[in-house]
Amino acid sequence: MLMEMYRLIRRIHSNHPTLQRIADFLGQIADDYDAHNDVRKLLADFDAMWQEMKETPLPVTREEFEDRALLFALMQDIEEFLQIKAEFFQKTMDRKAL
């Protein structure tokens, strides 16, 4: 999954402001990601970033459209990555409760 995210990022050519926001968020994930993190805050921050992205103006040029499509795919991968971590954390906590 991480390799797929990397491949998507490498294909983006423009410097759309959302790209910097996603880069900052990936840094936040790297800083906060550990075995004891339930990723609730990361998921809440992701939802806020997703809402911001939805409110940006539609692309004008073909290049911008293609890059925004890649950003959209990247956002879906990030969400799936965080959901997997949240599920793993919950299963770990359920096992400890037994």
C-alpha positions as CSV (number, residue, x, y, z in Angstrom):
1,M,0.0,0.0,0.0
2,L,2.8,2.4,0.8
3,M,4.5,1.6,-2.5
4,E,1.3,2.4,-4.3
5,M,1.1,5.8,-2.5
6,Y,4.7,6.5,-3.4
7,R,4.0,5.7,-7.1
8,L,1.0,8.0,-7.1
9,I,3.0,10.8,-5.6
10,R,5.8,10.4,-8.2
11,R,3.2,10.8,-11.0
12,I,2.0,14.2,-9.8
13,H,3.5,17.1,-11.8
14,S,1.9,20.3,-10.6
15,N,2.4,22.0,-7.3
16,H,-1.3,22.1,-6.2
17,P,-1.7,23.6,-2.7
18,T,-3.5,20.4,-1.7
19,L,-0.3,18.5,-2.4
20,Q,1.5,20.3,0.4
21,R,-1.4,19.7,2.8
22,I,-1.2,16.0,2.0
23,A,2.6,16.0,2.4
24,D,2.2,17.6,5.8
25,F,-0.4,15.1,6.8
26,L,1.8,12.2,5.7
27,G,4.5,13.7,8.0
28,Q,2.0,13.8,10.8
29,I,1.2,10.1,10.2
30,A,4.9,9.3,10.3
31,D,5.3,11.2,13.6
32,D,2.1,9.7,15.3
33,Y,2.0,6.2,14.0
34,D,2.9,3.6,16.6
35,A,1.5,0.4,18.1
36,H,-0.4,2.3,20.8
37,N,-2.1,4.8,18.6
38,D,-5.7,4.1,17.7
39,V,-5.4,6.7,14.9
40,R,-8.7,8.4,15.8
41,K,-7.1,11.8,15.8
42,L,-5.4,11.0,12.4
43,L,-8.8,9.9,11.0
44,A,-10.5,13.1,12.3
45,D,-7.7,15.2,10.7
46,F,-8.0,13.2,7.5
47,D,-11.8,13.9,7.4
48,A,-11.1,17.7,7.8
49,M,-8.5,17.6,5.1
50,W,-10.9,15.6,2.8
51,Q,-13.5,18.3,3.4
52,E,-11.1,21.1,2.5
53,M,-10.1,19.2,-0.7
54,K,-13.8,18.9,-1.7
55,E,-14.2,22.7,-1.3
56,T,-11.3,23.6,-3.6
57,P,-12.3,24.9,-7.1
58,L,-12.5,22.4,-9.9
59,P,-9.5,21.9,-12.1
60,V,-9.2,24.1,-15.2
61,T,-6.4,22.5,-17.2
62,R,-6.0,18.9,-18.3
63,E,-2.8,18.6,-16.3
64,E,-4.5,19.9,-13.2
65,F,-7.4,17.5,-13.7
66,E,-5.0,14.5,-14.0
67,D,-3.0,15.6,-10.9
68,R,-6.2,16.1,-8.9
69,A,-7.3,12.6,-9.9
70,L,-4.0,11.3,-8.6
71,L,-4.5,13.3,-5.4
72,F,-8.0,11.8,-5.1
73,A,-6.6,8.2,-5.5
74,L,-3.8,9.1,-2.9
75,M,-6.4,10.3,-0.4
76,Q,-8.4,7.0,-0.8
77,D,-5.2,5.0,-0.2
78,I,-4.4,7.1,2.9
79,E,-7.9,6.6,4.2
80,E,-7.6,2.8,3.7
81,F,-4.2,2.7,5.3
82,L,-5.6,4.5,8.4
83,Q,-8.7,2.3,8.5
84,I,-6.5,-0.9,8.4
85,K,-4.5,0.5,11.3
86,A,-7.6,1.3,13.3
87,E,-9.0,-2.2,12.7
88,F,-5.7,-3.7,13.7
89,F,-5.6,-1.6,16.9
90,Q,-9.1,-2.6,17.8
91,K,-8.4,-6.3,17.3
92,T,-5.3,-6.0,19.4
93,M,-7.3,-4.3,22.2
94,D,-10.1,-7.0,21.9
95,R,-7.5,-9.8,22.4
96,K,-6.0,-8.1,25.4
97,A,-9.5,-7.8,27.0
98,L,-9.9,-11.6,26.8
